[in-house]
Structure formats: C-alpha cells, structure tokens
Amino acid sequence: MGRLVHFEIHVSDMERAKKFYGEVFGWSFQDWSEYAGMPYFGAVTGNDDEPGINGALMQRRGAPPEANAAMNGFACTMGVENYDQTEAKILEHGGKVALPKHALPGMAWQGYYLDPEGNVFGIHQPDENAK
C-alpha cells in the first residue's frame, strides 16, 4: 500500500493561504491546530463522492522556497473544469505563472503556478482535443 491519502502545503501566512485556496478552488478549512500543536488547517477539497484527496495547510517552519529555484518536494495538481477561468482566478488572487498552459496531446491542458506563499502547484483540464 502506497497510495497518496493526504497532502500538506507549508505556508508562512495562514490567512492569506486559506483565502487563496478557498477563493480559487472553493476549498473549506477545519482548524486542527490543537491536534498538531501548531497552526494546522485541514483542507476539504471536494465532495467525498468525487475522486481526489483532502489535505492541510500547515505553518511553515523554515524559509520559504527561493524564487526561480528548482522544485524541492512534491507538486499538487488540481483537476479543473475550465483551465482559462481557473488561471484568471489564480492570477486575480495573487498567484503567478510558473510554467504556462501547454497541451498534453490527446489528453489535457496542464500548467504550473506559484501560490502567494511561493509554493508550486498545477492545474489540469482533461481535453482529448488538446494539441
């Protein structure tokens, strides 16, 4: 057994991160700080009857990622229904393009972004006509 069942996004500004992921992706949050012994908010990313997992935002315990540095960790990718609308929300709420939208031919549109905390994440819109 090695299936991914939970993720954690390390953040410096918890309220800013909750606002970003809540407004861009519609996530809701539950305060689990008492259990974790630090600021830690469970992230509900969708309905239980949909594919995907839930995770958390946790207080960063060191320096944030350096700008333009190579990836050092995992990148979470969120499935979206409309790539362009989601990208507009990301940019509107303080995110930045890390790797622009590109086709995964015959499969999907994919791209990577930086959240306001400096973390890299992806968005993915299935589309058999992507070229």
Order of alpha helices (4+ residues) and beta strands (2+ residues): beta-alpha-beta-alpha-beta-beta-beta-alpha-beta-beta-beta
